[in-house]
Each structure stands twice: as structure tokens, then as C-alpha cells.
Amino acid sequence: MVKAAQRMYYGKALAKLAERKEIVVLDADLGGSTRTSDFAKVAPERFIQIGIAEQNMIGVASGLAAAGKTVFASTFAVFATGRCWEQIRQAVAYPKLNVKIVATHCGISVGGDGASHQALEDIAIMRALPNMIVISPADANEAYAATMAIADLKGPCYMRMGRADFPLITSEGVKFEIGKAAVLRNGNDVTLIGTGQMVMSCIEAAGILEQNGISAEVINVSTIKPLDSETILASVSKTKCVVTAEEHSIIGGLGSAVAECLSENRPTPQIRVGVKDSFGESGDPGELMKKYGLTTDDVIKAAENVIGKKGKK
């Protein structure tokens, strides 16, 4: 199975976007890791290395955006969303400026860097901001397509990406539509909704469940805000139960967004696969995914359990 890192394809997309003179890229001393360095190589005059001053980076980004530029600002997710939250709220989201905050090293699969660098709450805190689009691509091809799409979007956006190589689920040149979920597999017994690298776990789980006589529908939710409620509600109207899977806390992320949608429109049994209200730790990425309940087996168990809840009151 072919694997690739989302951040590498983000860098490729930025290099392509360098053809557009209104694009400016900022980085907080992590260009080699975030791959903004790819843009710097082809358009050094529009690349600004801010240094380890993330709050200032957002201030500079907002000023450039107010002057008519389309600005991409990148660093690790724990810094992009945690250290800079007030600046993002006041200087980007509130005035609805054209700043794209693209963060890498999200989730537990960061591995050895440990809890201090494993962003497990970034979706929650960015989803709460008015005017903010929140995107979590399923693989590297989708990360490339999403980068090109948000460059055309007028207004703030947050996009999260992992550190490690993920299996490629989508094809090169995949179309990315902001706010639209993709049904990857049709099914009738349970809906599996994934985001980020957990989409692959949902696909694998659906294949194993099929061998056990369970028909699972798989949905890739790459845009968490705005949520594609129409696609989700259409699926659960058939299956009558749902599992959400994310490399993020179960509090405030994809699972919470889906639960909010269902509770207001179609109350449905749901189990959330994600990190259970805890920080991470240092370790091998695969072992951490297993310890924190983020594997294909965990999705399968959740699917079997939620099917048993159908019809119960």
C-alpha cells in the first residue's frame, strides 16, 4: 500500500500556488517540518520566516490579509491553535480575514514528541470560532486538493495534518469541495464516519465487518465545519446507528459535531472512537494508536456495539 505524508503534499501545493502573486506564506521556524520550505524555494520574496514567535506570526498574517494578500501561516498544531488562539480570534476570525492556518503534527501519531506536541483538542477550539472553516484531510492527495481549494476561499480556515506517512485512499487529482463529505462505501447496517487518518481505519473495518455479515457505510468527513449534515442524515436514516472515528479527543471534535447534528435532527445511537479525555505520551505511533483506542479493531468493536443499541430506549 502506497503511503505519503500530508505535509509533503501541502508543500507541493504551496509550490504550485507560488504562481499566484497574492499568495504569501509565513512560518514559525519549522519550514522543514511543515514543508513551507517548498514555497520558499520558488518564491522567497513572498515567504516570511517569523521565527519562534507564533502569536506575532498571526498578527503579521492578519495585517497582510487586510492589505489584500492570501496568507498561509504554518507551524505545529499545538502552537498554531493553543499559543495563538486569542490572536486568531481577535485578528483573524472576528474581522473574517483571508488567513489560512495550516498546522502539522496533529494527533497521537506524532509519537516520540509526546503529550506537549500531540494536539488532541485543536479541532474543538477552532470549531468554536465563528467564521472559521475547519478541515482535516484523509490523506496526502486530499491535503494537496484541500490546500488548492482553501486558496480560493475568501476568509479564515484551519487545516490540520499529521506528521507520519498515511496510506493513500484517494487518487491523484481528487476533487475537494469545502463543506462536502464523501461516501466511500455504501452500507445498510451501520454508518462509519471518519476524518483524517481514521478514514482508512473505517474502510478497513468495513471490509472485516462485511465478512461477518455486517454492511457498513463509510463516510469521509474532511470538512468538520461546516459539517455536511445532509450526507450524514441521509446515511443514518438507512443504518439507524453511527460510529465516529478521529485522531483527536472525543470531546469537541468530529464526534461532538455529529452528535450535535443528530440530536437536533435525528436522534441516533452513536459511539465515538477517539482519545478519551486525556493527554498523550511519548511512544511508537502504532503502539500509541493501539493504547488510546484508535485502531481498526476499535472501530469494529464500536460498530458491533452500536448496532446492538438500535431500537433500544
PAZAPA-4460 file (N, C-alpha, C; in steps of 0.05 Angstrom, whole numbers, plus 32768, in hexadecimal, padded with zeros to 4 digits):
% residues 313
    n_x    n_y    n_z   ca_x   ca_y   ca_z    c_x    c_y    c_z   seq   type   mol
   8011   7FE8   8000   8000   8000   8000   8012   8019   8000     1      M     A
   800C   802B   7FEE   801B   8044   7FEC   8014   8057   8003     2      V     A
   8029   8062   800F   8025   8075   8025   8033   808F   801E     3      K     A
   8029   80A5   802A   8036   80BF   8026   802D   80D1   803D     4      A     A
   803E   80E4   8043   8038   80F7   8059   8028   810F   804D     5      A     A
   8013   8116   805B   8003   812D   8053   8013   8146   8050     6      Q     A
   8025   814B   8063   8034   8164   8063   8046   8166   804A     7      R     A
   804F   8150   8040   8060   8150   8028   804F   815A   8010     8      M     A
   8036   8152   800E   8025   815A   7FF8   801B   8176   7FFD     9      Y     A
   8019   817F   8015   8013   819B   801B   8029   81AC   8010    10      Y     A
   8042   81A4   8014   8059   81B3   8008   8057   81B4   7FEA    11      G     A
   8050   819E   7FDD   804E   819D   7FC0   8038   81B1   7FB7    12      K     A
   8022   81B1   7FC6   800C   81C3   7FBE   8015   81E0   7FC1    13      A     A
   8023   81E7   7FD6   802C   8202   7FDA   803F   820A   7FC4    14      L     A
   8050   81F8   7FBB   8063   81FE   7FA5   8053   8204   7F8C    15      A     A
   803E   81F6   7F87   802D   81FB   7F70   801F   8216   7F73    16      K     A
   8015   821C   7F8B   8007   8235   7F90   8019   824D   7F8E    17      L     A
   8033   8249   7F8F   8046   825F   7F8C   8043   826E   7F72    18      A     A
   8036   8262   7F5F   8031   826F   7F45   801E   8287   7F49    19      E     A
   800F   8287   7F5F   7FFB   829C   7F64   8008   82B1   7F76    20      R     A
   800B   82C9   7F6B   801A   82DE   7F79   800E   82E8   7F93    21      K     A
   7FF4   82E2   7F97   7FE7   82EB   7FB0   7FEC   82D9   7FC8    22      E     A
   7FF8   82C1   7FC2   7FFE   82AE   7FD7   8017   82B5   7FE6    23      I     A
   8015   82B6   8001   802C   82BA   8012   802C   82A3   8027    24      V     A
   8043   8299   802E   8045   8283   8041   8056   828B   8058    25      V     A
   804D   8286   8070   805B   828C   8089   8061   8271   8098    26      L     A
   8077   8271   80A6   807E   8259   80B6   808C   8262   80CF    27      D     A
   8089   8251   80E4   8094   8257   80FE   80AC   8244   8104    28      A     A
   80C1   8246   80F3   80DA   8238   80F7   80D7   821A   80F5    29      D     A
   80C4   8211   80E5   80C0   81F4   80E1   80BB   81ED   80C4    30      L     A
   80C7   81FD   80B2   80C2   81F9   8096   80C9   81DE   808B    31      G     A
   80DE   81D1   8096   80E5   81B6   808D   80D1   81A2   8095    32      G     A
   80C4   81A5   80AC   80B0   8192   80B5   8095   8197   80A9    33      S     A
   808D   81B1   80A7   8073   81B7   809C   8073   81B7   807D    34      T     A
   808B   81B7   8072   808F   81B7   8055   8089   81D2   8047    35      R     A
   8086   81E7   8057   8084   8201   804B   809E   8208   803D    36      T     A
   80B3   81FA   8043   80CC   81FE   8036   80CA   81F9   8018    37      S     A
   80B7   81E9   800F   80B3   81E4   7FF2   80AB   81FE   7FE4    38      D     A
   809A   820E   7FF2   8092   8228   7FE7   80AA   823B   7FE7    39      F     A
   80B9   823B   7FFD   80D0   824D   7FFF   80E4   824A   7FE9    40      A     A
   80E6   8232   7FDF   80FA   822C   7FCA   80F2   823A   7FAF    41      K     A
   80D8   823C   7FAA   80CF   8247   7F91   80C5   8263   7F92    42      V     A
   80BE   826D   7FAA   80B5   8288   7FAD   80C0   8294   7FC7    43      A     A
   80DA   8296   7FCA   80E6   82A0   7FE3   80DD   82BC   7FEA    44      P     A
   80D6   82CC   7FD6   80CE   82E8   7FDC   80B2   82E9   7FE9    45      E     A
   80A3   82D3   7FE8   8088   82D2   7FF5   8087   82BE   800B    46      R     A
   809E   82B6   8015   80A0   82A4   802C   80AC   82B3   8043    47      F     A
   809F   82B3   805A   80A9   82C2   8071   80AD   82AE   8088    48      I     A
   80C6   82AC   8090   80CD   829B   80A7   80CB   82AC   80C0    49      Q     A
   80B6   82A8   80D0   80B0   82B8   80E7   80C2   82B1   80FE    50      I     A
   80CA   8297   8100   80D9   828E   8117   80C6   8282   812C    51      G     A
   80D2   827C   8143   80C1   8270   8158   80B1   8286   8166    52      I     A
   809D   828F   8157   808D   82A6   8161   8071   82A3   8154    53      A     A
   8064   828D   815B   804B   8285   814E   8035   829A   8150    54      E     A
   8033   82A7   8167   801E   82BB   816A   8023   82D3   8157    55      Q     A
   803C   82DA   8155   8043   82EF   8142   803E   82E6   8125    56      N     A
   8042   82CD   811F   803C   82C3   8104   801F   82C7   80FD    57      M     A
   800D   82C3   810F   7FF1   82C7   8109   7FEB   82E5   8106    58      I     A
   7FF8   82F6   8116   7FF5   8312   8112   7FFE   831C   80F7    59      G     A
   8016   8312   80EF   8020   8319   80D4   800D   830F   80BF    60      V     A
   8004   82F6   80C2   7FF1   82EA   80AF   7FD8   82FB   80AB    61      A     A
   7FCD   8304   80C2   7FB5   8314   80C0   7FBA   832F   80B2    62      S     A
   7FD1   833B   80B7   7FD7   8354   80AA   7FDA   8351   808C    63      G     A
   7FE8   833C   8084   7FEB   8336   8067   7FD0   8331   805A    64      L     A
   7FBF   8321   8068   7FA5   831B   805D   7F94   8334   805B    65      A     A
   7F96   8346   806E   7F87   835F   806D   7F90   8371   8056    66      A     A
   7FA9   836C   804D   7FB4   837B   8036   7FAE   836D   801C    67      A     A
   7F9F   8357   801C   7F96   834A   8004   7FA4   8331   7FFC    68      G     A
   7FB6   8327   800D   7FC4   830E   8007   7FB5   82F6   8011    69      K     A
   7FBA   82DF   8004   7FB0   82C5   800E   7FC7   82B9   801D    70      T     A
   7FC4   82B5   8037   7FDA   82AE   8048   7FD7   8291   8053    71      V     A
   7FEC   8281   8050   7FEE   8267   805D   8002   826A   8074    72      F     A
   7FFA   8262   808C   800B   8263   80A4   800D   8247   80B0    73      A     A
   8025   823D   80B3   8028   8222   80BC   803C   821E   80D4    74      S     A
   8035   820B   80E4   8047   8202   80FA   803A   81E8   8104    75      T     A
   8044   81DD   811A   8038   81C5   8126   801D   81CD   8132    76      F     A
   800B   81BA   8133   7FEF   81C0   813B   7FED   81C9   8158    77      A     A
   7FFE   81BF   816A   7FFB   81C7   8186   8002   81E5   8188    78      V     A
   8014   81EF   8177   801B   820B   8178   8007   821C   8168    79      F     A
   7FFF   8212   8151   7FEE   8221   813F   7FD3   8226   814B    80      A     A
   7FC8   8213   815B   7FAE   8217   8166   7FAE   821E   8184    81      T     A
   7FC2   8214   8193   7FC3   821A   81AF   7FD0   8234   81B6    82      G     A
   7FE8   8238   81AE   7FF7   8250   81B4   7FEB   8268   81A7    83      R     A
   7FDE   8265   8190   7FD5   827B   8180   7FB7   8280   8181    84      C     A
   7FA9   8272   8192   7F8B   8272   8190   7F80   828E   8192    85      W     A
   7F89   829E   81A5   7F7E   82B9   81A8   7F83   82CA   818F    86      E     A
   7F9B   82C8   8184   7FA2   82D7   816C   7F90   82CE   8154    87      Q     A
   7F8C   82B4   8152   7F7B   82AA   813D   7F5E   82B4   8140    88      I     A
   7F55   82B3   8159   7F39   82BD   815E   7F36   82DA   8157    89      R     A
   7F48   82EB   8162   7F45   8308   8160   7F4E   8313   8144    90      Q     A
   7F63   8308   8139   7F6F   8314   8121   7F69   8305   8107    91      A     A
   7F5E   82ED   8109   7F58   82DE   80F0   7F3B   82D7   80EE    92      V     A
   7F30   82C9   8102   7F14   82BF   8101   7F00   82D6   8103    93      A     A
   7F04   82E8   8116   7EF1   82FE   811A   7EEF   8310   8102    94      Y     A
   7F05   831A   80F7   7F03   832A   80DE   7F00   831A   80C4    95      P     A
   7F00   8300   80C7   7EFB   82ED   80B0   7F10   82F2   809A    96      K     A
   7F29   82F1   80A2   7F3F   82F6   808F   7F48   82DD   8081    97      L     A
   7F55   82E1   806B   7F5C   82CB   8059   7F77   82BE   8061    98      N     A
   7F76   82B1   8078   7F8D   82A3   8083   7F88   8285   8085    99      V     A
   7F9A   8275   807B   7F97   8258   807C   7FAC   824E   8090   100      K     A
   7FA2   8244   80A6   7FB4   8239   80BB   7FB6   821B   80B6   101      I     A
   7FCD   8213   80AD   7FD1   81F6   80A5   7FE5   81EA   80B9   102      V     A
   7FDC   81D8   80C9   7FED   81CD   80DE   7FF4   81B0   80D9   103      A     A
   800D   81A9   80E0   8016   818D   80DD   801A   8181   80F9   104      T     A
   8021   8168   80F9   8027   8159   8112   800F   8158   8125   105      H     A
   7FF8   8152   811A   7FE0   814F   8129   7FDD   8132   8133   106      C     A
   7FCF   812E   8149   7FC6   8114   8152   7FDC   8105   8161   107      G     A
   7FD4   80EC   8169   7FE5   80DB   8179   7FFC   80CF   8169   108      I     A
   7FF9   80CE   814F   800D   80C1   813E   8027   80D1   813B   109      S     A
   8028   80E9   8147   8041   80F8   8148   8056   80E7   8156   110      V     A
   804D   80D6   8168   805F   80C1   8173   8072   80CB   8189   111      G     A
   808C   80CA   8183   80A0   80CF   8198   80A1   80EB   81A3   112      G     A
   8095   80FE   8194   8096   811A   819E   8085   811D   81B8   113      D     A
   8072   810B   81BC   8064   810A   81D5   804C   811D   81D8   114      G     A
   8041   811D   81F0   8028   812C   81F5   802A   814A   81EF   115      A     A
   8041   8155   81F3   8044   8172   81EF   8041   817A   81D2   116      S     A
   8044   8167   81C0   8043   816C   81A3   802D   815D   8195   117      H     A
   801C   814F   81A3   8007   813F   8197   7FEC   814E   819A   118      Q     A
   7FE5   815D   8186   7FCC   816D   8187   7FB4   815B   8185   119      A     A
   7FA5   8159   819A   7F8D   8148   819B   7F74   8158   81A0   120      L     A
   7F76   8173   81A1   7F60   8184   81A6   7F5D   819B   8192   121      E     A
   7F6D   819A   817D   7F6E   81B0   816A   7F54   81B4   815A   122      D     A
   7F48   819D   8153   7F2E   81A0   8144   7F1A   81AE   8156   123      I     A
   7F19   81A6   816F   7F05   81B1   8181   7F08   81CF   8185   124      A     A
   7F20   81D8   8189   7F23   81F5   818F   7F21   8206   8176   125      I     A
   7F27   81FA   815E   7F24   820A   8146   7F07   8209   813C   126      M     A
   7EFA   81F2   8140   7EDE   81F0   8138   7ECC   8203   8146   127      R     A
   7ED4   820B   815E   7EC3   821D   816E   7EC4   823A   8164   128      A     A
   7ED7   8241   8153   7EDA   825C   814A   7EC7   8262   8133   129      L     A
   7EB7   8277   8135   7EA6   8280   811E   7EB8   8286   8106   130      P     A
   7EAD   8282   80EE   7EBA   8287   80D5   7ED1   8274   80CD   131      N     A
   7ED8   8261   80DF   7EEF   8250   80DA   7EE6   8236   80CD   132      M     A
   7EF2   8230   80B5   7EEF   8216   80A8   7F03   8203   80B5   133      I     A
   7EFB   81EA   80B9   7F0E   81D6   80C5   7F0F   81BE   80B3   134      V     A
   7F27   81B7   80AB   7F2C   81A1   8097   7F40   818D   80A2   135      I     A
   7F3B   8174   809D   7F4D   815E   80A5   7F4E   814A   808E   136      S     A
   7F61   814C   807C   7F63   813A   8064   7F68   811D   806C   137      P     A
   7F5E   810B   805C   7F60   80EE   8061   7F7C   80E4   8059   138      A     A
   7F89   80F0   8046   7FA3   80E6   803D   7FB2   80FD   802F   139      D     A
   7FC9   80F6   8024   7FDA   810A   8018   7FCE   8116   7FFF   140      A     A
   7FC2   8106   7FEE   7FB5   8110   7FD6   7F9F   8124   7FDD   141      N     A
   7F90   811E   7FF1   7F7B   8130   7FF9   7F86   8149   8006   142      E     A
   7F9D   8147   8014   7FAA   815E   8020   7FB3   8172   800A   143      A     A
   7FBD   8167   7FF4   7FC4   8177   7FDD   7FAC   8186   7FD2   144      Y     A
   7F96   8176   7FCD   7F7E   8181   7FC1   7F71   8196   7FD4   145      A     A
   7F72   8190   7FEE   7F66   81A3   8001   7F76   81BD   8002   146      A     A
   7F90   81BB   8000   7FA1   81D3   8000   7F99   81E5   7FE8   147      T     A
   7F96   81D9   7FD1   7F8E   81E8   7FBA   7F73   81F5   7FBD   148      M     A
   7F61   81E6   7FCA   7F45   81EF   7FCD   7F44   8207   7FE1   149      A     A
   7F52   8205   7FF7   7F51   821B   800B   7F5F   8234   8001   150      I     A
   7F71   8231   7FEE   7F7E   8248   7FE2   7F69   8259   7FD3   151      A     A
   7F54   824D   7FC9   7F3F   825B   7FBB   7F29   8265   7FCE   152      D     A
   7F29   825B   7FE6   7F15   8263   7FFA   7F1B   827F   8005   153      L     A
   7F08   8290   8007   7F0C   82AA   8013   7F03   82A9   8030   154      K     A
   7F16   82AA   8042   7F10   82A9   805E   7F22   8296   806D   155      G     A
   7F1F   8294   8088   7F31   8284   8098   7F2C   8266   8095   156      P     A
   7F42   8257   8099   7F40   823A   8097   7F56   822E   80A9   157      C     A
   7F4F   8217   80B6   7F62   8208   80C4   7F63   81EC   80B8   158      Y     A
   7F7B   81E2   80B1   7F7E   81C7   80A6   7F94   81B9   80B7   159      M     A
   7F8D   81A1   80C0   7F9F   8191   80D0   7FAA   8179   80C0   160      R     A
   7FC3   8172   80C5   7FD0   815C   80B7   7FE2   814D   80CB   161      M     A
   7FE6   8134   80C5   7FF7   8123   80D6   8014   8126   80CE   162      G     A
   8025   8118   80DE   8041   8118   80D9   804A   8100   80C7   163      R     A
   803E   80E9   80CD   8048   80D0   80C1   803D   80CC   80A5   164      A     A
   8048   80B8   8098   803D   80AF   807E   8023   80A0   8083   165      D     A
   800E   80A6   8073   7FF5   8099   8074   7FF0   808A   805A   166      F     A
   7FE0   8075   805A   7FD8   8068   8041   7FC9   807B   802F   167      P     A
   7FCE   807A   8015   7FBF   808A   8002   7FA4   807D   7FFD   168      L     A
   7F8E   808B   8003   7F73   8081   7FFF   7F68   808C   7FE6   169      I     A
   7F6D   80A6   7FE1   7F62   80B3   7FC9   7F76   80B3   7FB3   170      T     A
   7F6D   80B9   7F9B   7F7F   80B9   7F84   7F8B   80D5   7F7F   171      S     A
   7FA0   80D6   7F70   7FAD   80EF   7F69   7F99   8100   7F59   172      E     A
   7F97   8119   7F60   7F84   812A   7F52   7F68   8129   7F5D   173      G     A
   7F64   811D   7F75   7F4A   811B   7F81   7F3E   8137   7F84   174      V     A
   7F24   8139   7F7F   7F16   8152   7F83   7F10   8157   7FA0   175      K     A
   7F15   816F   7FAA   7F0F   8175   7FC6   7EFA   818C   7FC6   176      F     A
   7EE4   8187   7FD2   7ECF   819B   7FD5   7ECB   81A2   7FF3   177      E     A
   7ED1   81BA   7FFA   7ECE   81C2   8016   7EB1   81BF   801F   178      I     A
   7EAE   81B2   8036   7E93   81AE   8041   7E85   8196   8037   179      G     A
   7E92   8185   8027   7E85   816D   801C   7E93   8154   8025   180      K     A
   7E84   8142   8031   7E8E   8127   8039   7E8D   8114   8021   181      A     A
   7E9D   80FF   8022   7E9D   80EC   800C   7E96   80D0   8016   182      A     A
   7E82   80C4   800A   7E7A   80A9   8011   7E8D   8096   8001   183      V     A
   7E9E   8088   800F   7EB3   8077   8003   7EA9   805B   7FFF   184      L     A
   7E95   8053   800E   7E8B   8038   800C   7E6E   8038   8016   185      R     A
   7E5D   802B   8007   7E40   802A   800E   7E3B   8012   8021   186      N     A
   7E28   8016   8033   7E21   8001   8046   7E06   8007   8053   187      G     A
   7DFC   7FF3   8061   7DE1   7FF5   806C   7DDF   7FF1   808B   188      N     A
   7DF3   7FE5   8097   7DF1   7FDD   80B3   7DFD   7FF1   80C7   189      D     A
   7E12   8000   80BF   7E1F   8013   80D1   7E2E   8027   80C0   190      V     A
   7E2E   8040   80C9   7E3D   8055   80BC   7E58   805A   80CA   191      T     A
   7E6E   8058   80BC   7E88   805E   80C7   7E92   8078   80BC   192      L     A
   7E95   808C   80CD   7E9D   80A7   80C5   7EB9   80AD   80CF   193      I     A
   7ECC   80B1   80BD   7EE7   80B6   80C5   7EF1   80D1   80BB   194      G     A
   7F07   80DA   80C8   7F15   80F2   80BE   7F33   80ED   80C2   195      T     A
   7F43   80FA   80B1   7F60   80F6   80B2   7F68   80D9   80AD   196      G     A
   7F7C   80CF   80BA   7F86   80B4   80B5   7F72   809F   80BF   197      Q     A
   7F5F   80A6   80CF   7F4B   8093   80D8   7F38   808B   80C3   198      M     A
   7F38   8099   80AC   7F27   8090   8096   7F30   8075   808C   199      V     A
   7F4A   8071   808B   7F55   8057   8082   7F4D   8041   8095   200      M     A
   7F4C   8047   80AF   7F43   8033   80C2   7F26   802C   80BE   201      S     A
   7F16   803F   80B6   7EFA   803A   80B1   7EF7   8028   8098   202      C     A
   7F07   802E   8084   7F06   801D   806B   7F0D   8000   8072   203      I     A
   7F23   7FFD   8081   7F2C   7FE2   8088   7F17   7FD4   8099   204      E     A
   7F0C   7FE3   80AC   7EF7   7FD7   80BE   7EDF   7FCE   80AD   205      A     A
   7ED7   7FDE   809A   7EC0   7FD7   8089   7EC5   7FBC   807A   206      A     A
   7EDE   7FB9   8071   7EE4   7FA0   8063   7EE2   7F88   8075   207      G     A
   7EEC   7F8A   808D   7EEB   7F74   80A0   7ECE   7F6F   80AA   208      I     A
   7EC0   7F84   80AE   7EA4   7F81   80B7   7E93   7F73   80A1   209      L     A
   7E9A   7F79   8088   7E8B   7F6C   8072   7E8F   7F4D   8073   210      E     A
   7EA7   7F44   807B   7EAC   7F28   807D   7E9B   7F1B   8093   211      Q     A
   7E93   7F2C   80A6   7E82   7F22   80BC   7E64   7F28   80B8   212      N     A
   7E5E   7F2F   809F   7E42   7F33   8098   7E36   7F4E   809F   213      G     A
   7E48   7F62   80A5   7E3F   7F7C   80AC   7E46   7F90   8095   214      I     A
   7E32   7F9E   808C   7E35   7FB1   8076   7E39   7FCD   8081   215      S     A
   7E52   7FD8   807D   7E59   7FF2   8089   7E5C   8007   8073   216      A     A
   7E50   801E   8077   7E54   8034   8065   7E6B   8045   8071   217      E     A
   7E7D   804E   805F   7E94   805D   8068   7E93   8079   805C   218      V     A
   7E96   808D   806E   7E95   80A9   8065   7EAF   80B7   806E   219      I     A
   7EBB   80C5   805B   7ED3   80D5   8061   7ECA   80F2   8066   220      N     A
   7ECC   80FC   807E   7EC5   8117   8085   7EDF   8127   8087   221      V     A
   7EE8   8133   8071   7F00   8143   8070   7EFB   815F   8079   222      S     A
   7EE3   8169   8075   7EDB   8183   8080   7ECA   817F   8099   223      T     A
   7ED5   8185   80B0   7EC7   8182   80C9   7EB4   8199   80CE   224      I     A
   7EBD   81B1   80C5   7EAC   81C8   80C6   7EAF   81D8   80AC   225      K     A
   7E99   81DD   809D   7E7E   81D4   80A3   7E7A   81B7   809E   226      P     A
   7E6B   81AA   80AF   7E66   818D   80AD   7E51   8187   8097   227      L     A
   7E56   8173   8088   7E43   816A   8073   7E2D   815A   8080   228      D     A
   7E1B   8168   808D   7E05   815A   809B   7DF3   814A   8088   229      S     A
   7DEF   8154   8070   7DDE   8146   805D   7DE7   812A   8057   230      E     A
   7E01   8127   8052   7E0C   810D   804C   7E0B   80FA   8064   231      T     A
   7E11   8105   807B   7E10   80F5   8094   7DF4   80EC   809A   232      I     A
   7DE1   80FE   8099   7DC5   80F7   809F   7DBA   80E3   808B   233      L     A
   7DC1   80E6   8072   7DB8   80D3   805E   7DC2   80B7   8064   234      A     A
   7DDB   80B5   806E   7DE7   809B   8074   7DD9   808E   808C   235      S     A
   7DD7   809D   80A2   7DCC   8091   80BB   7DAE   808C   80B8   236      V     A
   7DA1   8098   80A5   7D85   8091   80A0   7D82   8075   8096   237      S     A
   7D98   806A   808A   7D98   804E   8081   7DA2   803C   8097   238      K     A
   7DB9   8043   80A3   7DC7   8031   80B5   7DBD   8031   80D1   239      T     A
   7DB2   8048   80DA   7DA7   804B   80F5   7DBC   804B   810C   240      K     A
   7DD6   804C   8105   7DEB   804E   811A   7E04   8057   810D   241      C     A
   7E17   8063   811E   7E2E   806F   8112   7E46   806C   8125   242      V     A
   7E5E   8069   8119   7E77   806B   8127   7E88   8081   811B   243      V     A
   7E92   8093   812C   7EA5   80A7   8122   7EC1   80A0   812B   244      T     A
   7ED5   80A7   811A   7EF0   809F   8120   7F03   80B6   8119   245      A     A
   7F13   80BF   812D   7F25   80D5   8129   7F3E   80D3   813A   246      E     A
   7F54   80DD   8130   7F6D   80DE   813F   7F6E   80F8   814F   247      E     A
   7F5C   80FA   8162   7F56   8113   8170   7F46   810B   8189   248      H     A
   7F44   811C   819C   7F33   8117   81B3   7F16   8112   81A9   249      S     A
   7F08   8101   81B8   7EEB   80FD   81B1   7EDB   8115   81BA   250      I     A
   7EE7   8128   81C8   7ED9   8140   81D1   7EDE   8157   81BE   251      I     A
   7EC9   8160   81B1   7ECB   8178   81A1   7ED3   8175   8184   252      G     A
   7EDA   815C   817C   7EE3   8158   8161   7ECE   814E   814E   253      G     A
   7ED5   813C   813C   7EC3   8130   8129   7EAB   8123   8137   254      L     A
   7EB1   8112   814B   7E9C   8104   8159   7E87   8117   8165   255      G     A
   7E91   812D   8170   7E7F   8140   817C   7E6E   814E   8167   256      S     A
   7E7B   8155   8151   7E6D   8163   813B   7E57   8151   8130   257      A     A
   7E5C   8137   812C   7E48   8125   8122   7E32   8121   8137   258      V     A
   7E39   811F   8150   7E25   811C   8166   7E12   8134   8167   259      A     A
   7E1D   814C   8163   7E0D   8164   8163   7DF9   8163   814C   260      E     A
   7E03   815B   8135   7DF2   8159   811D   7DDB   8145   8121   261      C     A
   7DE2   812D   812C   7DCE   8118   8130   7DBA   8120   8145   262      L     A
   7DC3   812B   815B   7DB1   8131   8171   7D9C   8146   8169   263      S     A
   7DA3   8157   8157   7D90   816C   814E   7D7E   8164   8137   264      E     A
   7D87   814F   8128   7D79   8148   8110   7D6E   812B   8110   265      N     A
   7D7E   8118   811A   7D76   80FC   8119   7D85   80ED   812F   266      R     A
   7D7B   80ED   8147   7D89   80DF   815D   7D8F   80C2   8156   267      P     A
   7DA9   80BB   8158   7DB3   80A2   814E   7DC8   8097   8160   268      T     A
   7DC8   807D   8166   7DDE   8071   8176   7DF9   8077   8169   269      P     A
   7E0C   8080   8179   7E27   8087   816F   7E3C   807F   8183   270      Q     A
   7E53   8075   8179   7E6B   8070   8189   7E81   807F   817D   271      I     A
   7E90   808E   818E   7EA7   809E   8184   7EC1   8090   8189   272      R     A
   7ED0   808B   8174   7EEB   8080   8176   7EFE   8098   8175   273      V     A
   7F0E   809B   818A   7F21   80B1   818B   7F2F   80AF   81A6   274      G     A
   7F3F   80C3   81AC   7F4E   80C4   81C6   7F3A   80CC   81DC   275      V     A
   7F3A   80BC   81F1   7F26   80C0   8206   7F2F   80D4   821C   276      K     A
   7F2D   80ED   8216   7F32   8103   8229   7F4C   80FF   8238   277      D     A
   7F62   80FD   8229   7F7C   80FA   8235   7F91   8106   8223   278      S     A
   7FA9   810C   822E   7FC0   8114   821E   7FCD   80FA   8213   279      F     A
   7FDE   80FD   8200   7FED   80E7   81F5   8006   80E2   8205   280      G     A
   8019   80D4   81F8   8033   80CE   8204   8047   80C8   81EE   281      E     A
   8060   80C6   81F5   8074   80BE   81E1   8073   80A1   81DB   282      S     A
   8078   8099   81C2   8078   807D   81BB   8077   8079   819D   283      G     A
   8078   8060   8195   8075   8059   8179   8059   8060   8170   284      D     A
   8056   806D   8159   803B   8076   8150   8027   805F   814F   285      P     A
   802F   8048   8144   801C   8031   8143   8014   8027   815E   286      G     A
   8027   8026   8171   8020   801D   818C   800E   8031   819A   287      E     A
   8013   804B   8195   8002   805F   81A1   7FE5   805E   8196   288      L     A
   7FE3   805A   817C   7FC8   8057   8170   7FB9   8040   817D   289      M     A
   7FC7   802A   8182   7FBB   8013   818F   7FB4   8019   81AC   290      K     A
   7FC6   8025   81BB   7FC1   802A   81D7   7FA9   803D   81DB   291      K     A
   7FA7   8050   81CA   7F92   8065   81CD   7F78   805E   81BE   292      Y     A
   7F76   8046   81B3   7F5D   803D   81A7   7F57   8048   818C   293      G     A
   7F6B   804B   817B   7F68   8057   8161   7F70   8045   814A   294      L     A
   7F68   802B   814C   7F6F   8018   8138   7F56   800E   8129   295      T     A
   7F5B   7FFF   8114   7F46   7FF3   8105   7F35   7FE1   8117   296      T     A
   7F42   7FD2   8129   7F34   7FC0   813B   7F21   7FD0   814D   297      D     A
   7F2A   7FE8   8155   7F19   7FF9   8166   7F00   8002   8157   298      D     A
   7F03   8008   813E   7EEC   8010   812D   7ED9   7FF9   812A   299      V     A
   7EE4   7FE1   8126   7ED3   7FC9   8123   7EC3   7FC4   813C   300      I     A
   7ED0   7FC5   8153   7EC2   7FC0   816D   7EAC   7FD5   8171   301      K     A
   7EB2   7FEE   816B   7E9F   8003   816E   7E87   7FFE   815C   302      A     A
   7E8C   7FF5   8143   7E76   7FF0   8130   7E64   7FD9   813A   303      A     A
   7E70   7FC4   8144   7E61   7FAE   814E   7E50   7FB6   8167   304      E     A
   7E5C   7FC7   8178   7E4E   7FD0   8190   7E37   7FE2   8189   305      N     A
   7E3B   7FF5   8176   7E26   8008   8171   7E0F   7FFB   8162   306      V     A
   7E15   7FE7   8152   7DFF   7FD8   8145   7DEC   7FCC   815A   307      I     A
   7DF8   7FC3   8170   7DE8   7FB7   8185   7DD6   7FCC   8194   308      G     A
   7DDC   7FE5   818F   7DCC   7FFA   819D   7DB4   8003   818C   309      K     A
   7DB3   7FFA   8173   7D9D   8002   8162   7D82   7FF8   816D   310      K     A
   7D6F   8008   816E   7D55   8000   8177   7D51   8001   8195   311      G     A
   7D67   8005   81A4   7D65   8006   81C1   7D5F   8023   81CA   312      K     A
   7D50   8025   81DF   7D49   803F   81EA   7D54   8041   8207   313      K     A
***
